[in-house]
């Protein structure tokens, strides 16, 4: 259990290194990450969304997230799935992101 928690923290740190190129806030703080699951043999599953289906970085952001997670020592298979259900809303942003972007 402790190993899984450590890996999840490393995955979260890796995800926080990925930014939407149009917004100066990482994808986690933007609220784009819906789920992070660690499965046996350290396989990682991430369920995420994008700010819009027409996002110009629709392929680049999930690919970058996958690449950052794969760089973590001991990680098995990495799956990053994009969904638009529920659709993204600015309410999903953390307070940090809202402050950074002037929503508060």
N, C-alpha and C positions, 0 to 999 in steps of 0.2 A: 504493500500500500504506500509506504513512504517513497519507494522508487517511482511509483506512478505519479505521486504528487510532485516530486522533484522534476520529472520529465514534463508534466503539465506546466509547471512554472517556467521551464526552459522554452517550451513551445510558445507560451504567452509572451515571453521576452523577445523571441524571434519574430512573432507576429507584430509586436510593437515597433519593430524596425522598418515596417513597410508603410509607406505613405501613399495616399492618393496624390498623384502629381499636381492636381489642381487645387488641393487643399493642404495647408501646412499642419495637418494633424494626422497621427497614425491611424490605421484602419480599425484598431481595437477601440480607441477613444471615440472614433466616429460612430461606433455602434454597428459596424459592418459584420462583426463576428457573432454568429448566433450560438454556435456550439463548438466545443473542443472535446474530443473523446480520445482516450488512450485505450487501446485494446491489447490483448496478449501479444507477446514478442515485440512490444513497443511500436505497434502500428498506430498511426495518428490519423484521425478523421476530423476535418474542420468543415463546418457548415457556415456559409457566409452569404452576404448579399452585396450589392453594389449600390451606389447612390441613385443610379437609374439604369434601366435596361440598355439605354443608348450611351452609357459611359464609354468614353474613348479608350479607357484603360481596362475594358471588360476582360480581356485576356491576360494582360500584363500583371494586374494585381494578384489574381489567384496563382499565377505561375510564380510570381516573386515570393508569395507566402509559402508555397510548396518548396521552393528552392531554399529559403531560409530555414524551414523546419528540417529538411533533409541534411542540412549542414550540422545538425546537432548529433553529437556522438551517441551511437547506440540506437538511433531511431530506425524502425523498420520501414514498412511501406507507408507512404503519405498520400492521402486522398483529400483534395479540397473540392468541395461541391458548392456551386453557386445556386441560390434560390431567390425568387422574388416573392416568396410567400412566408411571412408577411412582407408587404412592400416596405421599403426603407422610408423612414420619416425622421426629420431632424430631432424629434423627441428621443430618439435612440442614442443620441450623443451623450457622452459623459459630461459632467459639469465642467471638467477641465477643457474639453473640446469646445463647449458652448462659450466659455470665457475667452478662449484663444480666438474664436471666430466672431466674437462680439454679439453673441445671442443673449447675453445676460448683462 
